[in-house]
Amino acid sequence: MAMHVSGACFSVFSGSRVGNIKAVASEGFATVKTAEDKVKLGGSDLKVTKLGVGAWSWGDTSYWNNFQWDDRKMKAAKAAFDTSLDNGITFFDTAEVYGSRASFGAINSETLLGRFIKERKQRDPEVEVTVATKFAALPWRLGRQSVLAALKDSLFRLGLSSVELYQLHWAGIWGNEGFIDGLGDAVEQGLVKAVGVSNYSEKRLRNAYEKLKKRGIPLASNQVNYSLIYRKPEENGVKAACDELGITLIAYCPIAQARLKTS
């Protein structure tokens, strides 16, 4: 994702419409302008702001932040969080592998987001925060129970009893049918409001959609790399399938990790 240490942005596309969005974020400041209206994710009842903030960089020391995390970067991330809320952006996307403990000095991104939410609610109890996180399809994970176990661990780190959107971060080497079952179980157990996938091909997207449909559960979204200079979703059938099936395409890296800039 993008926008240096403070956070990343992603855009939510509903059909062919794209919201009028401008965003700037850096270590020292973050300013945002976005339409106040929200979009519904697929066939779910969940509505989110058209622009979201991705927390990939928060706490990370393996790809972002020059391999170190310190108080200055913590303050920058917190400033991005608060400024986003102050300007009407309430949709935050994280994942269990962001800020992985396998990286020296890293702090889990879910833990940071949960901390920021708690601190904000202490002074503004009515503030709205919509949280999305993701399941990592690691090779040793098998079956629907692995999804539920990982989700409960994520909820513990976030300090929440449920999240609005839970996504499969990528397709696994095996076990994907069970992972889809786990998403359905999470909805039925009230742990999530909506479910989605990320980095799914057209074929896998259709399979997941049909499997959930049999249980009366909509596949709300597919989060993929999509920008003006990376338009593969238009070429490989993913965007067309999303439009056809009523699945919302969530674009990460919409400014191509700062290679595209707004004026």
C-alpha positions in Angstrom: 0.0 0.0 0.0 1.1 3.6 0.1 1.6 7.0 1.7 4.8 6.3 3.7 4.6 5.6 7.4 1.4 7.3 8.3 -0.8 4.9 6.5 -1.9 3.7 3.1 -5.0 4.6 1.2 -7.4 2.4 -0.7 -10.5 3.2 -2.8 -13.8 1.4 -2.9 -15.4 1.1 -6.3 -19.1 0.5 -6.7 -19.8 -0.7 -10.2 -18.1 1.7 -12.6 -18.4 4.8 -10.4 -15.4 6.2 -8.8 -15.7 8.8 -6.0 -14.1 12.3 -6.1 -11.2 11.6 -3.7 -8.1 13.6 -2.7 -5.7 12.5 0.0 -2.3 13.4 1.3 -0.5 11.8 4.2 3.0 12.0 5.6 5.0 11.6 8.8 4.2 15.2 9.8 0.6 15.7 8.7 -2.4 14.2 7.0 -5.1 16.0 5.1 -8.0 14.4 3.5 -11.0 15.4 1.3 -13.6 12.9 0.4 -17.3 12.7 -0.4 -19.3 12.1 2.7 -21.6 9.5 1.2 -20.8 5.8 1.6 -20.9 2.8 -0.6 -22.5 -0.6 0.2 -20.1 -3.5 0.0 -21.6 -6.0 -2.5 -24.8 -7.6 -1.4 -24.0 -7.1 2.3 -25.7 -4.5 4.5 -22.3 -3.0 5.3 -21.7 0.6 4.1 -18.2 2.1 4.2 -16.6 5.4 3.2 -15.3 5.5 -0.4 -11.8 6.1 0.8 -10.1 3.9 3.4 -6.8 3.8 5.3 -4.7 0.8 5.1 -2.5 -0.1 8.1 0.1 -2.2 6.3 2.9 0.1 7.3 1.9 0.5 10.9 4.4 -1.3 13.1 6.1 -2.9 10.2 9.9 -3.3 10.0 10.2 -5.7 7.1 9.1 -3.5 4.1 8.3 -0.1 5.5 9.9 2.4 7.9 13.5 1.7 7.0 13.4 -1.6 9.0 12.8 0.2 12.4 9.7 1.3 14.3 10.0 4.2 16.9 8.0 6.7 18.8 8.2 9.3 16.0 6.6 6.8 13.6 4.0 5.8 16.2 3.0 9.4 16.5 2.7 9.8 12.7 0.5 6.7 12.5 -1.7 8.0 15.3 -1.9 11.4 13.6 -3.0 9.7 10.4 -5.7 7.8 12.2 -7.1 10.8 14.1 -6.9 13.1 11.1 -8.7 10.5 8.9 -11.6 10.3 11.4 -11.7 14.1 11.7 -12.2 14.3 8.0 -14.9 11.7 7.6 -12.8 8.6 6.7 -13.8 5.9 9.0 -12.8 2.7 7.1 -9.5 1.1 8.3 -8.0 -2.0 6.8 -5.4 -4.2 8.6 -4.3 -7.8 8.6 -2.9 -10.3 11.1 0.4 -10.4 9.2 1.0 -6.6 9.1 3.7 -5.8 11.6 4.6 -9.5 11.9 6.3 -10.6 15.1 8.8 -12.4 12.8 10.3 -9.0 12.0 12.7 -7.6 14.5 11.2 -4.7 16.4 7.8 -4.9 14.7 4.5 -4.2 16.4 1.4 -5.9 15.1 -0.7 -3.5 13.1 -4.0 -4.9 14.6 -2.7 -4.2 18.0 -1.9 -0.6 17.1 -5.2 0.0 15.4 -7.0 -1.4 18.4 -5.0 0.9 20.7 -5.8 3.9 18.5 -9.5 3.1 18.5 -9.6 2.6 22.3 -7.8 5.9 22.9 -10.1 7.8 20.5 -13.3 6.3 22.0 -12.2 7.4 25.5 -12.5 11.0 24.5 -15.2 10.6 21.7 -17.4 7.6 22.7 -19.7 8.1 19.7 -17.0 8.0 17.0 -17.6 5.6 14.2 -14.7 3.3 13.2 -15.2 0.5 10.6 -12.6 -2.2 10.8 -11.5 -4.7 8.1 -8.9 -7.3 8.7 -7.6 -10.4 6.9 -6.8 -14.1 7.4 -3.4 -15.3 6.2 -3.7 -18.6 4.2 -0.5 -20.0 5.5 0.5 -23.5 4.3 0.0 -25.2 7.7 -3.5 -23.9 8.2 -6.3 -26.2 7.2 -10.0 -26.2 7.5 -12.7 -23.8 8.6 -11.6 -23.9 12.2 -8.3 -22.2 11.3 -10.3 -19.2 10.0 -12.3 -18.9 13.2 -9.2 -19.4 15.4 -7.3 -16.7 13.5 -10.3 -14.3 13.5 -10.6 -14.7 17.3 -6.9 -13.9 17.7 -7.3 -10.8 15.5 -10.3 -9.7 17.6 -8.2 -10.1 20.8 -5.4 -7.9 19.4 -7.9 -5.3 18.2 -9.8 -5.3 21.5 -13.1 -5.8 19.7 -15.9 -8.4 19.9 -16.5 -8.3 16.1 -15.3 -6.6 13.0 -17.2 -5.2 10.0 -15.3 -7.0 7.3 -13.1 -10.1 7.4 -11.2 -11.1 4.2 -9.1 -14.0 3.0 -5.8 -12.2 2.3 -4.8 -14.5 -0.5 -5.6 -17.9 -1.9 -3.9 -20.7 -0.2 -1.8 -23.5 -1.7 -4.5 -25.8 -0.5 -7.5 -25.7 1.9 -9.4 -22.9 0.2 -12.8 -24.6 0.3 -12.5 -24.9 4.1 -11.4 -21.2 4.3 -14.6 -20.2 2.5 -16.6 -22.3 4.9 -14.8 -20.5 7.8 -15.9 -17.1 6.4 -19.5 -18.3 6.4 -19.2 -19.7 9.9 -17.8 -16.3 11.1 -20.9 -14.5 9.7 -23.3 -17.0 11.3 -21.6 -16.7 14.6 -21.9 -12.9 14.6 -18.1 -12.3 14.6 -18.2 -10.3 11.4 -20.8 -8.3 9.5 -19.5 -9.0 6.0 -16.9 -11.2 4.3 -14.6 -10.8 1.4 -11.4 -11.9 -0.3 -8.2 -10.3 -1.5 -5.9 -11.0 -4.4 -8.4 -13.5 -5.9 -8.4 -14.4 -9.5 -11.7 -14.5 -11.5 -12.0 -18.2 -11.2 -11.4 -18.3 -7.5 -13.7 -15.3 -7.0 -16.5 -17.0 -8.8 -16.0 -20.2 -6.8 -16.0 -18.3 -3.5 -19.1 -16.4 -4.5 -21.1 -19.6 -5.4 -20.0 -21.4 -2.3 -21.2 -18.6 0.0 -24.3 -18.0 -2.0 -25.5 -21.6 -1.1 -25.5 -20.5 2.5 -27.3 -17.2 1.7 -24.2 -15.2 2.5 -23.0 -12.6 0.0 -19.3 -12.3 -0.9 -19.0 -8.5 -0.3 -15.6 -7.6 -1.8 -12.4 -8.5 -3.5 -9.4 -6.3 -2.6 -6.8 -6.1 -5.3 -4.0 -4.0 -6.6 -5.6 -1.5 -8.9 -4.5 2.0 -10.1 -4.1 4.1 -13.2 -0.8 2.5 -13.9 -1.7 -1.1 -12.8 -4.9 -2.1 -14.5 -4.6 -5.8 -14.5 -8.1 -6.3 -12.9 -9.6 -4.8 -16.1 -7.6 -7.2 -18.3 -7.8 -10.5 -16.4 -11.6 -10.6 -15.8 -11.6 -9.7 -12.1 -13.3 -6.3 -12.4 -15.8 -7.7 -14.9 -16.6 -10.6 -12.6 -17.0 -8.2 -9.7 -19.4 -6.0 -11.8 -21.4 -9.0 -13.0 -21.8 -10.6 -9.5 -22.3 -7.5 -7.5 -19.0 -7.8 -5.6 -17.4 -4.5 -4.6 -13.8 -4.1 -5.9 -11.6 -2.5 -3.2 -8.5 -1.1 -4.8 -5.3 -1.1 -2.8 -2.3 1.0 -3.9 -4.6 3.3 -5.8 -1.8 5.8 -6.2 0.7 3.1 -6.8 2.7 3.5 -3.6 3.1 7.3 -4.2 4.2 6.9 -7.9 0.9 8.7 -8.7 0.3 11.9 -6.8 -2.8 14.1 -6.4 -2.6 17.8 -6.9 
